[in-house]
């Protein structure tokens, strides 16, 4: 049996949320402890909760929704790269990784993942993310999927240009990965977002299988 590493966050009310996002609530609609014949729950949360993907329509008025994200991009070989000492991911940062020329899926492990390891519940506005020039570098290199280990691919106080550059080029954005246990290397990446009609994003389960052994 292959060993898979779950790199998705557990959705619960304790999970940090982007400021202004609706609270996460999981409530029992029917409860066997109260005499019902089955347990039946209702989940209430935003589509950009926890580990999730962004669809083009998130920032492009006429962009595609999440149901149109291609599976052949969401599943396939990926490189996990570590950037433990940076506060922002720039084009120069990415160039310095010396990635294989055929890299199509890139997952970036930064100090953000340590906050998941520690179980921090408060939103961290100083999280590490990509600058707009880094997004242009991703597009220029032909990378088709970029994954980051906090709740946004762009920094908290930046303009939306990072998102727009990536989404206009149809780069799939995966946000909220927990890469604390992922050592740098080559993996099979599987990321399956919920198939929500019309949605600008969707929570996803994401896993890695090492290809380095």
N, C-alpha and C positions, 0 to 999 in steps of 0.2 A: 504494500500500500504506500502511495506517495505521502510525504509529510507536507501538510499545508500549514501555512502561518496566517492566521486571521489578522489582518491589518485594519479592520474596521472598528469603529467605536461602538460601545454599548449604549443604546438609546435609553435614557432614564431621566427623571427630573434633575438628577445631579450633574448632567452633562452641561458644560459651558455653552452658552447661546450667544449668537451675534446680537449686539444691543438693538432692542426694538423688536426682536423676534418673539413670536408667541411662545408661551411656556409649554413645556412637554408634559402631557398628561396621559396616563394609561389608567383607565377606570374600568372596573367590572360592571358590565350592564346586567349580567346575570351571575349569581354567585352560589355555588353549591354549599358553601358554609352558611348561607342564609336560606337554604332549603330548595334552591333551584336544581333542576335536573342536570345542568351543565354549567360550566364557566364560559362566559362570553364577554369579551372586553372591547373597549373603544379606545383607539389611539388618536390623540390630537397633537399635531406638531406642524411646523413649517416644512416645506419640501427641501429646504437647505439645512436640515438638521443633521448633526453628526457627520459621518462619512457620507458624502453625496456627490452627485455629478451636476454640472451646470449645462443646460441646453442653450443653444444660440439665442433663443427668444428671451433669455434672462436679461440680456442687454441690447439685443437687436430687435427692433419692433416687428419685423417681418421674418424673424429667424424661425428655425424649426424647433419643435417641442422635443421633450425628452424621449418620446417614443421613436424618433427618427435617428437616434444615435446608433451608429452601426456596431453590431456585435463584433465584427472583425477588428475593430479598434479597441473595444473594451476587453478583449481577450487576446492574449499573445505574449511574446517575449518582451521583457522589460528590464531596464537597468535601474537598480537602486544605488544612488550616489549619496555620500555623506558630506554635509557642509556644516560641521559643528560649531565653527567659529565666526560665522557671518551674521550680520544684523539685517542685511538686505541681499537678495540674489540678483546680481546684475549680469549683463552680457559677458563681462570679463570673468565673473565668477563661473559661469557655465562653460566658457571657452577653456578655462583652466582645468576642467574635469577631464579633458582629453577623451571624450566619449568615442566608442567605436562609430565609424562613419554610417553604419546601418541602423543606429539606434532610432526606434520609432516610438517607444514608450519610456518615459523618464520619470522616476519617482525620487523626490528629494527629501532626505532625512536631515533635519536641522535640530537646533536646540528645542524647537517646538515639541518634538516627540517626548522630550523629558518631562514636559508638563503633563502629558497623558500618563507617563509612567508614575509620576507622583500623585496622580489622581486629583489634580487641581480643579476646583469647581468654578472658580471665577474666570470670567473672560479676560484674556491677556492682550491688551491693545498693542503691545510692542512685539507681536509675533513676527517671525521672519517670513517674507514672501517675495514675489518677483516684482522688479521694476518694469516699466514699459519697454525699455531697451532689451531686457531679458526676454520678454514676450516676443519681440521682433526676432531675436536670436533663435528662439524655439521654432518660429515659423520658417525662418531662412534655412535652418538645418533639416527641415522636413520631418520634425518630430510630430507625431499625430496624437499623442496623449501625454499630458503633463499632470503629475500627481504631487500634491503638497500635504504637509503634515499639520496644517491648522485649517481654520474655517474659511479661509479665502486665499486665492492665488495672488491677490494684490495686497499691499500693505494697508493698514487700517485708515490712514489719513491720505492715501493717494487718490488721484482721480481714477475713473473707471477704464482708463486707456489700456491697462494690462489685460483686463477681461475682453475688451472690444477687439484688440489686436488678435488675440487667440481665437475668439469665437468667429470673427469674420473669416479667418483662415480654416475654420472647421476643425480646430484642435480641440479634442475632448479634454475637459477640465475635471479632475477628480480632487475634491477638497476634503479635509478632515481625516486623512489617513493617520493611523498610529503606527509609525515605523520604528518604535523604540527597540523592538526585538529583531529588526531586519538588518543584517549585516550587509555592507556594500557588495554588490555582485549581480549576477544574471539570474533572472527568475522568469517563470511563467506567471503572468498577472491575470487574474479573473475578477472582473468588477461588473456586477449585475444590478443596475438601478431598477427600482419599481417602474413598471410600465404605466405611467399616469398620463392619460390623454390631455393634451393641452398644457402640460406642466412645464415650467421654466427650470425645473431641477427635480431631483428625486433622491431620497436616501438609498444607499447601496450597501451590499455586502461585498467586501473586497478581500481577496486572499492571494497569497504568494506561494509558489512551489519552486524551490531552488533548482537551478539548472547548472550549478557550479560543481556538483558532486560527480 
